Amino acid sequence: MPRRATNNAGMMKRSILLTGAAGFIGSHVAGALLARGERVVGVDNFDPYYDESIKRRNVHETIAGGTTDSYHLVEADICDAVAMRHVFDVHRPAGVIHLAARAGVRPSIADPVGYARVNVMGTAVLLEEAKRAGCDRFVMASSSSVYGNLAVAPFREDADVSEPISPYAATKRSCELIGFAHWKLTRMPTACLRFFTVFGPRQRPDLAISMFLKLARDHQPIPMFGDGTTSRDYTYIEDIVRGVVAAYDRIDAHGYRIWNLGGSSPVTLREMIATVQRVTGRETPVKSMPAQPGDVERTFADLRRASAELGYAPSTTFAEGVARQWEWLKRQ
């Protein structure tokens, strides 16, 4: 088994608490942290939003199918304050990377109360326990959805985001505000990362690229919602992970900070479908569908702040990323 990570004095290094550790982004972040010698305490409640076996597989892949004394997984609900206090008391993490959430714009319209509970209350619980445990930093996942249908693009972190158009977006903006208030009161460095449509191996099965690749594989029609002109700033998972880790390393120099993590090269829905067809080699028919409520017209990340302060520079093109996701899918 790998050696325990230690600090300069030879003592065991304090761990990083990572919520949502079994999910798409969380499992990749966990792998990156372990690769650089960190001790990770993962928290996940294996929510049945999608097949639990997918998350179990993510955990298996995170630790390369083996075991490691640098990774400890706790099955718990972030809204359970008693359970979270126990986790912080037992493991005494140095800092927190909070990626757990109820995800998805469309499902949030059907269950706004459930989204508010998990995303807002869960974040408040973690912030409070992090303060009580003496953590020295807190990084949380926000979303590009907070920008709504902003008229000016690319989207800057200092833009007015007071008009979210879905309950999911509203909960993510609420978490940013709670994080700011918590920082003002405690001065615990806090980062909010606005992710822009993350894709790649292990992507959630309900997300478009994952669904469309499977439909193309099975020679099934691909739905195109609206006229195909809506666009998304797709971001490959490895680029996102580098941004998350950089934010964790550097937030102490900024106090409270919001950073965009995107690809900064928007792709239209029509172009995305064409890329899926090209990568898979299947001329899958396209089925026109009505536009979906809650969907924004476009997302487009302004990366100047993240570039200057985090050294963030996405390096994987959309076509390259889709090809990698397709190769991964074929191996499953």
C-alpha positions, 0 to 999 in steps of 0.5 A, spaced: 500 500 500 502 507 498 505 510 504 501 515 508 502 523 506 506 526 511 508 534 513 515 536 513 515 534 521 514 527 519 507 527 522 501 525 518 498 530 514 491 532 515 486 530 510 481 534 505 474 532 506 471 531 499 463 531 499 460 528 493 466 524 492 463 518 489 460 522 483 462 524 476 466 530 478 468 528 485 471 521 484 476 525 479 478 530 484 479 524 489 483 521 484 487 527 483 488 529 490 490 522 492 495 522 486 499 528 489 499 525 496 493 527 500 489 524 505 482 524 503 475 523 507 470 522 502 463 523 503 457 521 499 450 518 501 449 515 494 443 518 492 438 514 488 437 520 483 441 515 478 443 508 479 447 507 485 452 502 482 455 507 477 457 511 483 460 504 486 464 503 480 466 511 480 469 509 487 472 503 485 476 507 479 478 512 484 482 507 488 484 503 482 480 497 484 484 496 490 485 499 497 489 505 500 490 508 507 490 515 504 482 514 502 476 513 507 469 513 504 463 515 509 456 514 507 452 520 510 447 525 508 450 532 508 444 535 511 445 530 517 448 535 522 449 530 527 453 525 522 457 531 519 459 533 526 461 526 527 465 526 521 469 532 522 470 530 530 473 523 527 477 526 521 479 533 523 480 535 516 484 541 514 480 543 509 473 542 505 472 541 498 464 541 497 461 538 491 455 534 493 449 537 491 442 535 488 444 537 480 440 538 474 436 544 472 429 540 469 429 536 476 429 542 480 423 545 477 419 538 479 422 538 486 424 545 488 423 544 496 428 538 495 433 542 492 433 547 497 434 542 503 440 539 500 444 544 496 442 550 501 441 547 508 447 542 506 452 547 505 450 551 511 451 545 515 458 544 512 460 551 513 458 551 520 462 544 522 468 546 518 468 553 522 467 549 529 473 544 526 478 549 525 478 548 517 483 553 514 479 553 507 473 551 504 471 550 496 464 549 494 461 548 487 457 553 484 454 553 477 454 557 470 446 556 471 447 562 476 448 567 470 441 565 467 440 569 461 445 574 462 445 579 456 452 580 456 457 575 454 462 572 456 460 571 463 464 575 468 464 573 475 462 580 477 456 580 473 449 581 476 446 574 477 440 576 481 435 573 476 436 565 476 431 562 472 431 555 475 430 553 482 437 549 481 440 556 479 437 559 485 440 554 490 447 555 487 447 563 488 444 562 495 450 558 497 455 563 494 451 568 498 451 564 505 459 562 503 460 570 503 456 571 509 460 566 513 467 568 510 465 575 513 463 572 520 469 567 520 474 569 515 475 562 513 477 563 506 472 560 501 472 559 494 465 558 489 467 555 483 462 556 477 462 550 473 460 550 466 457 544 463 462 539 465 463 532 461 468 526 460 469 519 462 464 518 468 459 523 466 452 523 469 448 518 465 442 524 465 447 529 462 446 530 454 453 528 452 452 521 456 445 520 453 447 522 446 453 517 446 449 512 448 443 513 443 448 513 438 451 507 440 444 504 440 442 507 433 436 511 437 434 518 435 437 523 438 433 529 441 434 536 439 430 541 444 429 547 440 432 549 434 439 547 436 442 554 436 442 554 444 450 553 446 454 551 452 461 552 454 463 545 455 469 543 460 473 537 460 473 534 466 481 534 467 481 541 466 475 542 471 479 538 476 485 542 475 481 548 477 478 545 483 485 543 486 488 550 484 482 553 488 483 549 494 491 551 494 490 558 493 484 561 496 487 563 502 490 568 498 484 571 496 479 570 502 472 570 499 473 569 491 468 566 485 472 563 479 469 561 473 471 554 471 469 553 463 472 551 456 471 558 454 469 556 447 461 555 446 458 549 442 451 550 439 446 544 441 446 542 433 454 542 433 454 538 439 450 533 436 454 533 429 460 532 434 457 526 437 455 523 430 462 524 427 466 521 433 461 515 434 461 514 426 453 513 426 449 518 422 443 517 428 437 521 426 435 527 430 428 528 433 426 535 434 423 537 441 420 543 444 425 547 448 425 545 455 423 550 461 429 552 465 434 552 460 438 558 459 440 560 451 447 560 452 453 559 457 460 562 456 465 563 461 470 569 462 476 566 464 481 572 465 480 572 473 481 564 473 487 565 469 490 570 472 489 568 479 489 560 479 493 559 472 487 556 469 488 554 462 483 549 459 487 544 454 482 539 452 478 541 445 471 539 445 472 534 440 478 531 443 474 530 450 467 527 446 472 522 443 475 520 450 468 520 453 466 515 447 472 511 448 471 510 455 464 508 454 465 503 449 470 500 455 464 499 460 
